[in-house]
Amino acid sequence: MLLTISVILFFIIIIVDLVHYGALYLFLKGIRRNEWTTPSSEFVPKTMVLLTLRGVDPFLKRCLEGLLKQNYPNYGIRLIFDHPDDSALPVARDIVETCGADHVEFIVVDEHFETCTLKCNSLYHAVVSLDPSYEVVVILDADTNPHPNWLRQLVEPLSDPQFAASTGQRWYIPDTPNAGSLVRYLWNAAAVVQLYLYRIAWGGSLALRRDLFTQGNLLESWKTAFTDDAAIAESVKRVGSKTAFVPSLFMVNRETCTLKSFHRWVKRQLLCAKLHHPAWNAVAFQGILITLPLLICMSLLVTGFVCWEKSLLYWNLGTLAVYWGGVFGTLPIMEQAIRKRLRQRQEIVKPWTTGLIIRVLSLIPVTQIVYTSALIQLYFLQRVEWRGVEYKIGPGKQVHLIEYKPYKDRGHTENNSQSI
């Protein structure tokens, strides 16, 4: 009986690998071309870029310097803080003054809704007071380092009437490839395919047409939302439009993290999709489809070892090898495709060493274990912490800010690349 189950699991994992390669094929095919009709003339509508800050992110200086040097003729910048004593405020002022920029506004929000996260609260207040002449609103995260053509490339898809939003994606290349950072890299490499196929927007580089606020009810959605990006899916659908994925905007993130901080982070990422995105059931099903057979396989492997049933042992070792090889086999293909995009904008990316390849290979099962743990815990999650503030997740997808607190500086320095 156990041997029969082992044989079935072997073929299930082969099917899972084939599905992975099929999804990767669709992803690679999609990033070779633009989905929108290229405008016949320059498309540079009046645009406002919003950057919410809470604490000093490791690469904040690079982010702001890149943002201030955009090859875009008609854009403003709003830097939004939730407290006047936030440690990021003086840092941002110094950078802006050094660059001599005169198109930057500093906004300190003193009203904090208890029904949404501080980021959504800050974005709500930044947009509600925005002059109607701005046709496009762009959201940027402080862990994004925008190159000179970033804003042009992000806004261009909105020239096509079928798109009300456009987005890029993050790609992790940590300066220090420790275990936590490499696990996050592995998880993200799989996640970006899902994000593309399910049209899940990323708030690190996100452009929104103004009618998402005037007709799509996005402002009201933000007032009760956990995250800004996943919440736009319903608004985009409401105005009868789609979200465009911009193939040139894989934005490199060089921050590092520990396994513990990754576990907290990935739970929050999954929670965003669970609360707000219509594709959540598909995402969860895919996670279960991968996780359950592997858990059974590992249990049978232990049984085969303890009882020294060689057939049981070999079949389950073969199953894990097929899964392992299938996952790792997709990475070089993705790396090559994305590095090609990065080289086109002169992004510096170091080649992989043999030692790094071995470390990544060894961390594939760790990634699966940590992801599985986060996925299981998500269904029992009632409270979540985000940058020093705790939120309660209630019935009916309700978000409740338990107690507002200004950000407490954790001693980050310019040489510290640890994510906050």
C-alpha positions in Angstrom: 0.0 0.0 0.0 2.7 2.5 1.0 4.7 1.6 -2.1 1.7 2.2 -4.3 1.2 5.6 -2.7 4.9 6.4 -3.3 4.7 5.5 -7.0 1.6 7.7 -7.3 3.4 10.6 -5.6 6.3 10.2 -8.0 4.1 10.8 -11.0 2.1 13.6 -9.2 5.4 15.5 -8.7 6.3 15.0 -12.4 3.0 16.5 -13.3 3.6 19.4 -10.8 7.0 20.0 -12.5 5.4 20.0 -15.9 2.8 22.6 -14.7 5.7 24.7 -13.4 7.5 24.6 -16.7 4.2 25.4 -18.5 3.7 28.5 -16.3 7.3 29.5 -16.8 6.8 29.3 -20.6 3.8 31.6 -20.5 5.7 34.0 -18.2 8.8 34.1 -20.5 6.6 34.5 -23.6 4.8 37.4 -21.9 7.9 39.3 -20.9 9.3 39.3 -24.4 6.7 41.8 -25.6 4.6 44.7 -24.4 0.9 44.0 -23.9 -0.2 47.5 -24.9 -0.2 49.4 -28.1 2.8 51.7 -28.3 1.6 55.4 -28.4 2.3 57.2 -31.7 3.5 60.3 -29.9 5.2 61.0 -26.5 2.9 60.1 -23.6 3.7 62.0 -20.5 0.5 63.0 -18.7 0.8 65.0 -15.5 1.8 62.5 -12.8 2.2 62.5 -9.1 4.6 60.0 -7.5 3.7 58.9 -3.9 6.3 57.5 -1.5 5.2 56.6 2.0 8.0 56.4 4.5 8.2 54.9 8.0 11.7 54.6 9.2 14.9 54.8 7.1 15.0 51.9 4.6 18.5 50.6 3.8 18.6 52.0 0.3 16.4 55.1 0.8 19.2 57.4 -0.5 19.4 55.5 -3.8 15.6 55.4 -4.1 15.2 59.2 -3.7 18.2 60.1 -5.8 16.8 57.9 -8.6 13.3 59.3 -8.2 14.6 62.9 -8.4 16.4 62.3 -11.7 13.7 60.9 -13.8 13.6 61.5 -17.6 10.0 62.7 -17.3 9.0 66.3 -18.0 5.9 66.7 -15.9 5.8 65.0 -12.5 5.6 65.9 -8.8 6.6 63.9 -5.8 4.9 63.6 -2.4 6.8 62.1 0.5 4.4 61.0 3.1 5.1 60.4 6.8 2.8 59.3 9.6 4.6 61.3 12.3 6.7 64.5 12.3 9.5 62.8 14.3 9.9 59.9 11.9 13.7 59.2 11.4 13.2 59.2 7.6 12.0 62.8 7.5 15.3 64.6 8.1 17.2 62.1 5.9 14.8 62.7 3.1 15.0 66.5 3.5 18.8 66.4 3.3 18.7 64.3 0.1 16.1 66.5 -1.6 18.0 69.7 -0.6 21.3 68.3 -1.8 19.8 67.4 -5.2 18.2 70.9 -5.4 14.8 69.5 -6.3 11.8 71.9 -6.2 9.0 69.5 -7.2 8.9 67.6 -3.9 6.2 68.0 -1.2 6.6 66.7 2.4 3.3 65.6 4.0 2.9 64.5 7.6 -0.4 62.7 8.1 -1.9 63.4 11.6 -5.1 61.3 11.1 -4.8 57.6 11.4 -7.8 55.5 10.5 -8.2 52.4 12.7 -9.7 50.4 9.7 -6.6 50.1 7.5 -2.8 50.0 7.6 -0.7 53.1 8.0 0.5 52.8 4.4 -3.1 52.8 3.0 -4.0 55.6 5.4 -1.0 57.7 4.1 -1.9 57.0 0.5 -5.5 57.9 1.0 -4.6 61.3 2.5 -2.1 62.0 -0.2 -4.6 61.3 -3.0 -7.7 62.9 -1.5 -5.9 66.3 -1.4 -4.4 66.0 -4.8 -5.0 68.6 -7.5 -7.5 67.3 -10.2 -5.0 68.2 -12.9 -2.9 65.1 -12.2 -4.0 62.4 -14.6 -1.8 59.6 -13.2 -0.9 58.5 -9.7 2.3 56.4 -9.2 3.1 54.5 -6.0 6.7 53.7 -5.2 8.3 51.8 -2.3 11.5 52.8 -0.6 13.1 49.4 -1.5 12.9 50.3 -5.2 15.8 52.0 -6.9 14.3 53.7 -10.0 16.5 54.1 -13.1 16.2 57.3 -15.2 13.5 55.9 -17.5 11.5 54.1 -14.8 8.6 56.6 -14.7 8.3 56.8 -18.5 8.2 53.0 -18.8 5.7 52.6 -16.0 3.3 55.2 -17.3 3.4 54.4 -21.0 0.9 51.4 -20.8 -1.8 53.8 -19.6 -1.8 55.4 -23.1 -3.8 52.3 -24.1 -7.4 52.7 -23.0 -7.7 49.0 -22.0 -5.3 49.5 -19.1 -6.1 51.5 -15.9 -3.0 50.3 -14.0 0.5 49.2 -14.8 3.1 47.4 -12.6 6.6 46.1 -12.5 8.0 43.3 -10.3 10.8 43.0 -7.7 13.8 40.7 -8.2 16.1 40.0 -5.3 19.9 40.1 -5.6 21.0 40.5 -2.0 24.4 42.1 -1.3 24.9 39.4 1.4 23.6 36.0 0.2 22.8 34.6 3.7 20.3 31.8 4.2 17.3 34.1 4.8 18.0 36.3 1.8 18.4 33.3 -0.6 15.2 31.7 0.7 13.4 35.0 0.0 15.0 35.0 -3.5 13.8 31.4 -4.2 10.3 32.2 -3.0 10.1 35.4 -5.0 11.4 33.6 -8.2 8.3 31.4 -8.0 6.0 34.2 -6.9 6.7 36.5 -9.8 5.3 33.9 -12.2 2.1 33.8 -10.2 2.0 37.6 -9.9 2.2 37.8 -13.7 -0.3 35.1 -14.5 -2.9 36.3 -11.9 -2.3 40.0 -12.6 -1.4 40.8 -9.0 0.0 44.3 -8.9 3.1 45.2 -7.0 3.1 48.5 -5.0 6.8 49.0 -5.4 6.2 50.2 -9.0 2.6 50.9 -9.6 0.9 53.5 -11.9 -2.8 54.2 -11.6 -5.1 56.1 -13.9 -7.0 58.8 -12.2 -10.4 57.2 -12.9 -9.6 54.4 -10.5 -10.2 57.0 -7.8 -13.1 58.9 -9.4 -15.0 55.8 -10.8 -13.3 52.8 -9.3 -13.9 53.6 -5.6 -10.2 52.9 -4.8 -10.0 55.6 -2.1 -12.8 54.0 -0.2 -11.2 50.6 -0.6 -8.0 51.9 0.9 -9.8 53.1 4.0 -10.5 49.4 4.9 -7.5 47.7 3.3 -4.5 45.9 4.5 -2.5 46.7 1.4 -2.6 49.2 -1.4 -1.6 47.0 -4.4 -3.8 43.9 -4.0 -6.8 46.2 -3.3 -6.7 47.7 -6.7 -7.8 44.5 -8.5 -11.5 45.2 -7.8 -11.2 48.9 -8.7 -9.6 48.0 -12.1 -12.4 45.5 -12.7 -15.0 48.1 -11.7 -13.9 50.5 -14.5 -13.8 47.7 -17.0 -10.0 47.8 -17.5 -6.9 45.6 -16.9 -3.5 45.8 -15.3 -0.5 45.8 -17.6 2.7 44.1 -16.6 5.8 46.1 -17.8 8.6 43.6 -18.8 11.4 46.2 -18.5 10.6 46.9 -14.9 12.1 44.1 -12.9 13.4 46.2 -10.1 16.5 44.9 -8.2 16.3 44.6 -4.5 19.7 44.2 -2.8 18.4 44.1 0.8 19.1 41.1 3.1 17.0 39.4 5.7 17.1 36.5 8.2 15.0 33.4 8.0 12.9 34.7 10.9 12.2 38.0 9.3 11.4 36.3 6.0 8.9 34.1 7.7 7.1 37.2 9.0 7.3 38.9 5.7 6.0 36.1 3.6 3.0 35.7 5.9 2.2 39.3 5.3 2.6 38.9 1.6 0.2 36.0 1.6 -2.2 37.8 3.8 -2.4 40.7 1.3 -3.5 38.3 -1.4 -5.9 36.4 0.9 -7.7 39.6 2.0 -8.0 41.4 -1.2 -7.2 39.6 -4.5 -9.7 37.5 -6.4 -7.0 35.1 -7.4 -6.3 34.0 -3.9 -8.0 30.6 -4.1 -5.8 29.7 -7.1 -2.7 30.8 -5.2 -3.7 28.8 -2.2 -4.6 25.7 -4.2 -1.2 25.8 -6.0 0.5 26.0 -2.6 -1.5 23.0 -1.4 -0.9 21.1 -4.6 2.9 21.4 -4.1 3.0 21.1 -0.3 0.8 18.1 0.5 2.5 15.5 -1.8 5.9 16.6 -0.5 4.8 16.3 3.1 3.5 12.8 2.4 6.6 11.9 0.5 8.9 13.0 3.3 6.8 11.0 5.8 7.1 7.9 3.6 10.8 8.5 3.2 11.3 8.5 7.0 9.1 5.3 7.2 11.2 3.6 4.5 14.4 4.6 6.4 13.2 3.4 9.8 11.8 0.1 8.5 14.6 -0.1 5.9 12.2 -0.8 3.0 14.5 -0.1 0.1 11.8 0.1 -2.5 9.9 2.7 -0.4 13.1 4.5 0.3 14.2 4.7 -3.4 10.8 5.8 -4.8 10.5 8.6 -2.3 14.1 9.7 -2.8 13.4 9.7 -6.5 10.3 11.8 -5.9 12.2 14.4 -3.9 15.0 14.4 -6.5 12.5 15.1 -9.3 10.9 17.9 -7.4 14.3 19.4 -6.4 15.6 19.2 -10.0 12.4 20.6 -11.4 12.5 23.7 -9.2 16.2 24.3 -9.6 15.9 23.7 -13.4 13.6 26.7 -13.8 16.0 29.1 -12.0 18.7 29.4 -14.7 16.1 30.0 -17.4 14.5 32.8 -15.3 17.8 34.3 -14.3 19.0 34.4 -17.9 15.7 36.1 -19.1 15.7 38.7 -16.3 19.4 39.4 -16.4 19.0 40.2 -20.1 16.5 42.9 -19.1 18.7 44.2 -16.4 21.8 44.4 -18.7 19.8 46.5 -21.1 19.7 49.3 -18.5 23.3 48.7 -17.3 22.3 47.2 -14.0 25.3 45.5 -12.3 24.7 41.9 -11.6 27.5 39.5 -10.4 27.7 36.1 -11.9 26.8 33.1 -9.8 29.7 31.2 -8.3 29.8 27.4 -7.8 29.5 27.9 -4.0 26.4 30.1 -4.4 24.8 27.5 -6.7 25.3 24.8 -4.1 23.9 27.0 -1.4 20.8 27.8 -3.4 20.3 24.2 -4.3 20.5 23.2 -0.6 18.0 25.8 0.4 15.2 24.7 -1.9 13.6 22.3 0.7 14.1 25.0 3.4 12.2 27.4 1.3 9.3 24.9 0.9 9.2 24.2 4.6 9.2 27.9 5.6 6.6 28.7 3.0 4.4 25.8 4.1 4.6 26.9 7.7 3.6 30.5 6.7 0.7 29.2 4.6 -0.7 27.0 7.4 -0.3 29.7 10.0 -2.0 32.2 7.8 -5.4 30.5 8.4 -5.0 31.0 12.1 -3.6 34.5 11.9 -5.5 37.0 14.0 -2.7 39.6 14.5 0.1 40.8 12.4 2.9 43.3 13.0 4.1 45.7 10.3 6.9 48.2 11.0 6.3 48.4 14.8 2.5 48.6 14.6 0.1 45.7 15.3 -3.1 45.0 13.4 -6.0 42.7 14.2 -7.5 40.7 11.3 -11.2 40.2 12.1 -14.1 38.4 10.4 -15.2 39.6 7.0 -11.6 40.6 6.2 -11.7 43.5 8.6 -8.4 45.3 9.5 -8.1 47.0 12.8 -5.2 49.2 13.9 -4.8 48.2 17.6 -2.7 51.2 18.7 -0.9 53.8 16.7 2.8 54.2 17.5 5.4 56.4 15.8 8.2 54.4 14.2 10.9 53.4 16.7 14.3 53.7 15.0 16.1 50.3 15.2 19.6 51.7 14.6 19.8 51.2 10.8 22.9 52.8 9.2 23.8 53.5 5.7 26.0 50.4 5.6 23.2 48.1 6.9 21.3 46.4 4.1 18.9 44.5 6.5 15.2 45.0 5.5 13.1 46.8 8.0 
